[in-house]
Each structure stands twice: as structure tokens, then as C-alpha cells.
């Protein structure tokens, strides 16, 4: 289960993937939204409103009822750190001796909210939820805890034993 002191900040793809994989139990996430444990940056909010009709209804309702969208411009620490994060990881990300494409090389390019997700995780010490390589590597470089959406699904109880049981007995007919 989810530690009541943990707060998670999602990128758009992680929230979309959770919704797509668990449409019937996705509403369980509302409890964590209402407790202030699930947040999204304003850029993710805009991305979801552009991409997904069903998920858009959830995030619009959650923003009205629980104010779970974080506006970067409302916190000077976020504003200052956001510029540094974007400059450091926008074009490329160095991990050890390897160089990887940065935030701006993703399909969404500069419109993506990747830097917002990382900066909120860093400044507020929230856990980032993302499976995007650039986000994960930026979190690694900035010492920000980052998990993928499958781990979050396990922590909040969305993922259960959905597999068909193969526990049966073989009987020999001879």
C-alpha cells in the first residue's frame, strides 16, 4: 500500500497508461488525489486535456474538487529550478559515459511537461511517476525518486491478480 506521507507527481503518459490499463478501477486513485498524494503539473493537465476525453473528465473534476494541478509560476523556487532543469536536460542527458536524447527530443518536444515533472519532484521531494527515459535519467541525475506506472499501480492496489489461474491437476486417461 501507499505510504500516507508519500506524494506522487505524474507525467501525462503515466496517468494515461494507468487509465488505459485499469479503466474500471482507475477511480480508486481519487482517494489519493483527495488526500493530496497525487499531483500533476499544469503542463500535464494541458496535455491530458488535449489527448484524452475520458481521462480529461477525471482530471478536470479532480482539479475543481481537490486542486491537484501544480502551477510552476506560483512558486519562485519552482520557476528558478525549472529554468535550470530545462537547460540541463532539454537537449541531452549524460548518464555515466553515455549521452541520451533530452526532454525536447520526445514526440511532444518542447510542449511536453517533462521538466515540470522533474522540478516538482526535486523541489517538493515528491516521487515522480514516469516511464519516459529522459525523465527517469533526469531524476537519476537530480537524485529524485522515480517509479514507473506499474509500480504505482501495485502500491495503490490497482494491479491485482488478473491472471488466469493455471492451477489444475493433470489426470492420466490410461
N, C-alpha and C positions, 0 to 999 in steps of 0.2 A: 504494500500500500504506500501511498504518498505521504511523506513526512509533512506534517502541518506547517512547518517552518519554511519549506521549500517553495519558491516561486519560479515558474517556468515562463520563458518568453519564446514564442513560436515564430518560425518563418512561415511564409504562405504555403509552401509545398508540404510542410509537415502537417499543418492543420487540414489541408485538402486531402492528404493521404489518410489521415485518421478518419475523416468524414467518409471517404470513399470505401475504406476497408471495414468500417464499423457503423454503417448508416443507422441501424436500429438502436444501437447502444450509445451513439455519439452524445446524446443528451445528458449522459452521466457526467460529462465534462462540465456541465452547468454548475454543479456543486462546487467545483474548484474555481470556476470563474467568479461565483458569488462570494467565495472566501478570499478572493484576491490572489489566488495561487496561479492563475493562468492569465497571461498578458500578451498583447501584440503591439508592435509599433504602428504608428499612423500609416507608414508605407505599406505594411502588410494588410492593414484594413482596406486601403485603396486597391491593392492587388486583388484581394478576395472579392471586393465589390465589382470589379471588372470581369472576373473569371467565372464565378460560381453562383448560380441562382439559389440553390438550396442552402449552401453554406452561408451565403450572404445574409439570408434571413436570420440565422443564428447570430452571426457577429453583429448585425445591426441591433437586434434585440438585446444582446449582451452589453453592447456599448451604452444603450439607453438605460438599462436596468442596473448595470454594475460598473460602468466606466472602466472597461478593461483595455482600452486603447491608450497607449502612452505617446504623447506628443513630444518629440525631441526638442522643439523650440521653447517649450515651457520650463526647461531646466538648463541653466547655463553650463553645468558640468557635462550634461549630455551634448550640448551644442559644441563645446570646445573639444571634447573627446571624439565626437563624430567626425570632425574635420580630419583629425589625426588618423583615425581608423580608415577612413576612405582613402586618404593619401597613401597610407602604408600598405593596404591590401586591395585597393581598387584594380590596379593594373596586373599585379603579380604577387604571389605569395612564396616566400622562401621557407622551406622546411628542410632543415639539415643542409645537405648538398644539392637538393633538388629545387627546381623552380616550377610552380604551378600557375595556371591562369587565375587571376583575381576575380573579385566580385563583378567587375564590368564586363567580363568575358562570358558570363552566363547568357542564356537565351533572352532574359529580361533586360540584360545590360545595365545601364545606369539607372533605369527605372526601378530595379529591384531594391528591396529594403534590407539586403544582407548586412550592410554596415550598421543600420539601425538596430538590428537584432543583436549583433555583437556588442555594440556600445552599451545597450541597455543591460545586457548580461554582465559586462565588465563593471560599469559604474554602480549598478544596484546589487551586484553579486547574485544575480538570478542565474538559473540553469537555462542554457539555450537549447531549444529543441529544433534540430535540423539534420538532414541527411545530405545537404549540399557540401561538396568537398571544400569549396572556398570558405564557407562559413566555419566548417569544422577545423580547418587549418588555421584560420584567423583566431579562433577560440584557443587552439593549442598554443599559438604564439603569444596570446594575451593572457594565458593562464585562466581562461573562463571555462567553467564546467559546461560540457556539451554532450547531449544524448540524442539518439535518433528517435523517430516517432514510434518504432516498435517497442522500445524500452519504456517510453512514456505510457503506451497502451497497457503494458504489463503493470506498471506502477499504479495506474488508476483503475485497473480492473476491467478494461475494455476487452483485452485479449484473455480469453479463457481457453478451455479445452474444446476447440471447434473441430478437432479431427475425428474422423470416423474410427470407432474402436475396432481393432483387428484382433481383439482378444476372444478367440474362439477355439474350439477343440477340434482337432482332426480325428475323423473316425475312419478306420480301415474297413472297407466293404468286403474283404475276403475272409 
